[in-house]
Amino acid sequence: MEESLKPLMTVENLSRTFLMDDREIKVLDGVDLTINQGEMLGVMGASGAGKSTLLLLMGALDRPTGGSVRYGSTDIFALTEREKAYFRAREIGFVFQSNNLLPEFSAEENVALAAMIAGADKNESLKRARELLGLVGLSGRLAHRPGKLSGGEQQRVALARALVNGPGLLLADEPTGNLDTATGEEVFELMAGLNGQRGQTFVIVTHNPQLAERMTRVIRIRDGKIVDTGADVIKSA
């Protein structure tokens, strides 16, 4: 089974340092990681360990101090800013703890807008939005604005929005962190279903060991380094 794994993204010797009060703070320190097509990778670690910074770099939302991130054969930090924006729009989906939905737009419009930004026409964008909102169980809430949706429903809209351009990789930073246990379980089940049925590749930051143990693979980050993988991560959570 291992032989069939195909690398989707390769992170090599990745480092990120910030200056704070004339001091260098090393948030990531020489991280090496391969994300394989179709896997659901969990990332665990204490607050401030570097988990979110890793996701931002993988999604080309930040620049590293050193190292590289390759998506297939593409070195994403060799791209121009315009090329990176296009890459993000087409290849990477993002789901954050805060859903960042636009309050003045309906669920359908929030999802469709992401497709239009990536270049799809309005009719195609709305069609995709309706299909994906149906997939996440919100076909009856298309016209509702975020303020009329529950927290779990809002996160489902955010998930549909992340999927609307057919990304190869979906990055989720604490996607259930603001939800109660039952609602968080429902959102995770949606992601697990997308992974199992459609082969969607996920990298998910979580503090929840019960969710992490159901993922394909888990890593732990401590002080900017990967220190554990596999079952040891769950045991020490």
N, C-alpha and C positions, 0 to 999 in steps of 0.2 A: 504493500500500500504506500509506503514511504516513497518508492521509486516513481509513483505517479504524480507526486507533488510538483507543481510548476511555480517557480518564484514569480511573484507579481511586483513586489517592491523590495529593494535591497538597501539597507542602511549600513554605511561603513564608517567607522571611527568618528561618529557624529558627536560634536561638542557645541555647547552654547554657553557663552560667558556674558554676564551683564556687569556694568559698572554701577556701583552704588556707594555714594559717599567716598569716592576715590578708592574703593576696594573692588577687586574683581570677585564676582560670585559665579562659580562654575555650576550651572544648573544641569547640564549634561556633560558627561566626561567619557568620550571614546566609546559610544554605544554602537554595537554591531548587531544587526537584526535582519532576518529575512521573513517577509510575509508571503505566504503561499496562496495561490489562487484557491478560492472556495473555503478558506478556513475562517474561523471565528476566534481571533486572538484576544485574550484578556490581558489588560495591563493593570497591575496593582502596585500599591506603595503608599507611604504616608503622604500627607499634604506637603507640598514643597519638594517632593522627591525628584520631579522632572517629568512627570507623566504628561501633563498638558502641553508642556514645551515640546515634547517629542511629537505629539499629535500635530501641533502647529507647524513644525518643520516638515513632517510627512505630507501635510496638506499645502505646502508652499505658502503658508501665511506668515512665515518668519524666515530669516536667513541664519544659517549656522555660523559659528565662529570657525569651525573646521569640520572636515569630513564631507560625505556626499550622500545623497538620496537618489536612487535610480528607480524609475517606474518603467518596467520592461527594460528597454535599452536607452531610455531617455534620462539624462542627468538633469533633474528639474532645476537645479541652481545654475545651470549653464544657459537657461532660457532667459529671454528678455522679460521685462515686467508684463508686457502685453501677452507674450506667449504663456507666461505663468498663469495669467488671468484666464486665458482660454483653456489651459490644462486643468485648472481647478474647476471651471464650469462644466467641463465635459467628462473628466475622469475621476473626480473626487466628490463624494457626498459628505456633508457635515451635519451632525446632530449634537447639540450642546445641552448642558444642564438647563440653561435658560433657552427657551425655544426661539426667541427673537422673531416671532411672527409680527407682521405689520398690522397694527390694530385696526386700521381703516379699511382693510381688504378682507374679503370672505376667505374661508378655507380654500375654496377652489382657486381664487385669484392669487393667494399666497403661493400655492404650488405652481400655478401656471406662470407666474412672473419669473420664477427661476428658469423655466424652459425658454421663455422669451429672451431673457438676458443672454442665454447661451446661443441664441440665433434662430430658435424655432418660431414659426408664425403663430398668430394668436389662436387660430382654430385648432392647430395641432397641439399647442400648449394646453388649451382647455381640455382637449380630448385626453391627453396624458394625465392631466390633473384629476379628471373624473375617474379614470381607470385606477389610478393609484390610491385615491381616497376610498374607492370601493374596496380595494385590496386590503386596506388597513381598517376596514369596518366603518367608514364614515360616509357612505353613499347618501345617507339621509341628512347629512350636515353640511352639504356643499356650500350653501349660501350663508352659513353662520359665520359671523366675525369672531376672532379669538376670544373677546370678552364674553361671548355667549357659550363658549365651550369649556368643559372641565379641564383640569390640568392634564389628565391622561389623554383627552381628545386633542388638546393642543400639541402634545408631544407626538401623537399619531400624524397630525398634519405636518409637523416638522420632519418626521420620517418620510412621509410621502414626498415632501419637497426635496429631501436629500436624494431620493431615488429617481426624480423626474427626468434627469438627463442620462439615465442608464450608466451610472459610474461603475468603474471596475472595483473601486475601493470605497467603503464607507467608514468614516472615522467618527466615533461617538464618545464624547467626553462626559462621563457621569450622566448618561441619558435618563436614568431613573432616579437621580439624586434628589430631585424636588418633588417626587411622587410618594404617596403612601405605599405600603408594602404590596397590597393587592393590585393597585394600578401599575406599579413598577413591574410586577410580574407579568401583567398583560402586555405591556410594551416590550419587555424582553422576549416574551413568547412570539410576538410578531417578528422581531429581528431573527430569532432562532428559526422560525418558519421560512423566512426569506433566505436564510443561509442554507437550510436543508433542502428546500424545494427548488430554489432558483440558483443556488450556488453563489449567492452574493457574499463577497469577502468583507469581513468586518474587523476593525480594531476597536476594542471597547475598553475605555478606562472605567474601572469600578472599584468601590470599596467593599462590595458585597460578596463574601466568599460563596454564598449559596448560588449566586448567579455565575460566578467565575468557574465553579467546578463543572458547569454544564457547557463550557466553551471547549473548542478544539484543543487549545493550548493556552497556557497562562505564563506570563513573566512578571517578576517583581523588580521594581526600580528602587534603589536606595542611594541617596547622595549622588544622583546623576548617572549611576551605573546599573546595568542588569546584574542582579546578584543571585536570583533563583529562577528556575523554570519548572514547569510541570507540577506534580503533586505536592512538592515541597512548599510551593507558594500558598496553596490552599491550607495546608496544615499550620502554617505560621501566621495565617490571617487572623 
